[in-house]
Amino acid sequence: MNPTRADALLKLEQFLPLAGISYAEGRNFVPGVVSGLSPYVRHRFITEPEIVGEVLKRHSLQETEKFIQEICWRTYWKGWLEMRPAVWSNYLRDLDVLRASMASDYDLTARVAAAEQGLTGIDCLDAWACELRSTGWLHNHVRMWFASIWIHTLGLPWQLGADFFMRHLLDGDPASNTLSWRWVCGLQTQGKVYLATAGNIERFTNGLYSPHGLLAQEAPLIKESFTIHPLLPLSRPDQHVVGENTVLLVTEEDLLPEDWGIPQSDVSAIVLLHAAESYPGIGALPAAWKNKAIEETAARLEAGFQCPVHRLHLSEESPLANLHTLLQESGADSFSIMNPPVGPIRSLIEPMLSDLASNQVALRKLRRPWDEAFWPHATHGFFKLKERIPSVLTQLSLVA
Ligand SMILES: Cc1cc2nc3c(=O)[nH]c(=O)nc-3n(C[C@H](O)[C@H](O)[C@H](O)COP(=O)(O)OP(=O)(O)OC[C@H]3O[C@@H](n4cnc5c(N)ncnc54)[C@H](O)[C@@H]3O)c2cc1C
């Protein structure tokens, strides 16, 4: 699996014939029928409307309804978190507290280490922990079972499980990951806890695992109680003004600036903003994947755009001064960025963007039409957004 646009397109092409009924019937089985596209969509080597557009060339909306709904789960989680950023900061705060307590809580430290190393004695969990660390990916159903056993059987804090995933997944995503772990706990939907059962695991692994007696049959009390988080309004995105010369700021959150709706003739330079450790303690596999993703993207953009392409490490001394110099040298009027969603990349670059704005540098914070159309429907449960899928796809001209 290579972090390139070419690989993403190839993977989609191979999956297209399966995106209809085969996916609907096979997606819950492991390995089952799934696309494996998540590391690519996560970093937007390929976009949601591209995928949906291609799928709808081969299948009717009805046939591929399930697949499109799954694509929209990512959108839903991102929109939901965008309006409740405190859920992400609370998660980070809780992690700090837990890590500090682990310094003296040897029992918790040992139990977490056993779960991460695949040494719990629960054969399926142990195999999945090793699979995650060695491949950087797990099937969705496996992620659900894993989280359930971690929380409800082993009684470990969900935040430490979510952190284990974030450190090892190639598709590690603040919204999909944090909110899915919270969903398994029962913190996302009031009164709904996800409990893995031996029968379900046995059925959907085709008998590979049957962890008898090891799984909780009813959810133990989670100390944290269900809270309704205040809903913050979505920010208003900026639009590119055709004819304005601009420098594109590209982050690992969206590696497809060719598709930002900015004509090439308006692009004076491109800067790839690179964070050495985009998630604290990120594992060697996803770190290498992200580095390569930035390098591959730089090479693609150098070949495709008629302008200089720079890499700027955010750990460099005074990256802001470098940006100012770059703007002057390129003769551009503004910077344009696909505004990163809630998560570590936004936290890293937000201070720099604020400094630019306060120094009277024109900064265009863009949002993709897909997110702009769907996110306002992520205020409540997924159902509300799901109902709007056909009309939003029409609005985006993806269906007639
Ligand atoms: C506990 C837990 C943690 C998770 N952590 C992450 C994470 O960090 N990053 C991440 O990208 N996904 C996460 N997911 C969602 C999901 O498991 C993966 O996106 C999925 O396994 C990707 O495999 P695929 O591309 O073959 O999916 P397919 O089934 O082929 O689906 C196509 C696309 O739809 C989207 N999608 C499918 N299912 C989901 C879902 N449940 N939630 C959100 N989007 C979905 C993905 O973009 C995926 O690539 C998590 C799920 C759980 C239960």
The ligand as an SDF file (V2000), in Angstrom:
LIG
                    3D

 53 58  0  0  0  0  0  0  0  0999 V2000
  -13.4150    1.9130   17.3210 C   0  0  0  0  0  0  0  0  0  0  0  0
  -13.3040    2.4130   15.9170 C   0  0  0  0  0  0  0  0  0  0  0  0
  -12.2670    3.2570   15.5710 C   0  0  0  0  0  0  0  0  0  0  0  0
  -12.1660    3.7500   14.2730 C   0  0  0  0  0  0  0  0  0  0  0  0
  -11.1250    4.5820   13.9510 N   0  0  0  0  0  0  0  0  0  0  0  0
  -11.0300    5.1010   12.7030 C   0  0  0  0  0  0  0  0  0  0  0  0
   -9.9650    5.9710   12.3500 C   0  0  0  0  0  0  0  0  0  0  0  0
   -9.1280    6.3450   13.1760 O   0  0  0  0  0  0  0  0  0  0  0  0
   -9.8980    6.3960   11.0620 N   0  0  0  0  0  0  0  0  0  0  0  0
  -10.8120    6.0410   10.1220 C   0  0  0  0  0  0  0  0  0  0  0  0
  -10.6810    6.4570    8.9750 O   0  0  0  0  0  0  0  0  0  0  0  0
  -11.8400    5.2390   10.4390 N   0  0  0  0  0  0  0  0  0  0  0  0
  -11.9740    4.7430   11.6820 C   0  0  0  0  0  0  0  0  0  0  0  0
  -13.0110    3.9090   11.9910 N   0  0  0  0  0  0  0  0  0  0  0  0
  -14.0350    3.6840   10.9750 C   0  0  0  0  0  0  0  0  0  0  0  0
  -13.8340    2.4490   10.1040 C   0  0  0  0  0  0  0  0  0  0  0  0
  -13.5310    1.3380   10.8740 O   0  0  0  0  0  0  0  0  0  0  0  0
  -12.7680    2.6060    9.0150 C   0  0  0  0  0  0  0  0  0  0  0  0
  -12.8810    3.8300    8.3190 O   0  0  0  0  0  0  0  0  0  0  0  0
  -12.9480    1.4400    8.0470 C   0  0  0  0  0  0  0  0  0  0  0  0
  -12.5960    0.2430    8.6890 O   0  0  0  0  0  0  0  0  0  0  0  0
  -12.2040    1.6320    6.8370 C   0  0  0  0  0  0  0  0  0  0  0  0
  -12.1560    0.4610    6.0340 O   0  0  0  0  0  0  0  0  0  0  0  0
  -12.5540    0.5240    4.5250 P   0  0  0  0  0  0  0  0  0  0  0  0
  -11.9120    1.6710    3.8700 O   0  0  0  0  0  0  0  0  0  0  0  0
  -12.3240   -0.8290    3.9370 O   0  0  0  0  0  0  0  0  0  0  0  0
  -14.1070    0.8070    4.6580 O   0  0  0  0  0  0  0  0  0  0  0  0
  -15.3200    0.5350    3.6920 P   0  0  0  0  0  0  0  0  0  0  0  0
  -16.2700   -0.3220    4.3980 O   0  0  0  0  0  0  0  0  0  0  0  0
  -14.8700    0.0980    2.3350 O   0  0  0  0  0  0  0  0  0  0  0  0
  -16.0090    1.9680    3.6130 O   0  0  0  0  0  0  0  0  0  0  0  0
  -15.6290    2.9710    2.6570 C   0  0  0  0  0  0  0  0  0  0  0  0
  -15.2330    4.2180    3.3740 C   0  0  0  0  0  0  0  0  0  0  0  0
  -16.2990    4.6930    4.1810 O   0  0  0  0  0  0  0  0  0  0  0  0
  -15.8020    5.2700    5.3840 C   0  0  0  0  0  0  0  0  0  0  0  0
  -16.2610    4.4680    6.5240 N   0  0  0  0  0  0  0  0  0  0  0  0
  -16.6720    3.1820    6.5180 C   0  0  0  0  0  0  0  0  0  0  0  0
  -17.0880    2.8190    7.7570 N   0  0  0  0  0  0  0  0  0  0  0  0
  -16.9120    3.8850    8.5470 C   0  0  0  0  0  0  0  0  0  0  0  0
  -17.1500    4.1590    9.9400 C   0  0  0  0  0  0  0  0  0  0  0  0
  -17.6730    3.2370   10.7410 N   0  0  0  0  0  0  0  0  0  0  0  0
  -16.8420    5.3840   10.4180 N   0  0  0  0  0  0  0  0  0  0  0  0
  -16.3290    6.3450    9.6090 C   0  0  0  0  0  0  0  0  0  0  0  0
  -16.1010    6.1490    8.2780 N   0  0  0  0  0  0  0  0  0  0  0  0
  -16.3720    4.9460    7.7620 C   0  0  0  0  0  0  0  0  0  0  0  0
  -14.2810    5.2270    5.2770 C   0  0  0  0  0  0  0  0  0  0  0  0
  -13.8270    6.4200    4.6980 O   0  0  0  0  0  0  0  0  0  0  0  0
  -14.0580    4.0640    4.3230 C   0  0  0  0  0  0  0  0  0  0  0  0
  -12.8290    4.1310    3.6590 O   0  0  0  0  0  0  0  0  0  0  0  0
  -13.1450    3.4040   13.2950 C   0  0  0  0  0  0  0  0  0  0  0  0
  -14.1940    2.5550   13.6610 C   0  0  0  0  0  0  0  0  0  0  0  0
  -14.2670    2.0650   14.9500 C   0  0  0  0  0  0  0  0  0  0  0  0
  -15.4080    1.1510   15.2950 C   0  0  0  0  0  0  0  0  0  0  0  0
  1  2  1  0
  2  3  1  0
  2 52  2  0
  3  4  2  0
  4  5  1  0
  4 50  1  0
  5  6  2  0
  6  7  1  0
  6 13  1  0
  7  8  2  0
  7  9  1  0
  9 10  1  0
 10 11  2  0
 10 12  1  0
 12 13  2  0
 13 14  1  0
 14 15  1  0
 14 50  1  0
 15 16  1  0
 16 17  1  0
 16 18  1  0
 18 19  1  0
 18 20  1  0
 20 21  1  0
 20 22  1  0
 22 23  1  0
 23 24  1  0
 24 25  2  0
 24 26  1  0
 24 27  1  0
 27 28  1  0
 28 29  2  0
 28 30  1  0
 28 31  1  0
 31 32  1  0
 32 33  1  0
 33 34  1  0
 33 48  1  0
 34 35  1  0
 35 36  1  0
 35 46  1  0
 36 37  1  0
 36 45  1  0
 37 38  2  0
 38 39  1  0
 39 40  1  0
 39 45  2  0
 40 41  1  0
 40 42  2  0
 42 43  1  0
 43 44  2  0
 44 45  1  0
 46 47  1  0
 46 48  1  0
 48 49  1  0
 50 51  2  0
 51 52  1  0
 52 53  1  0
M  END
$$$$
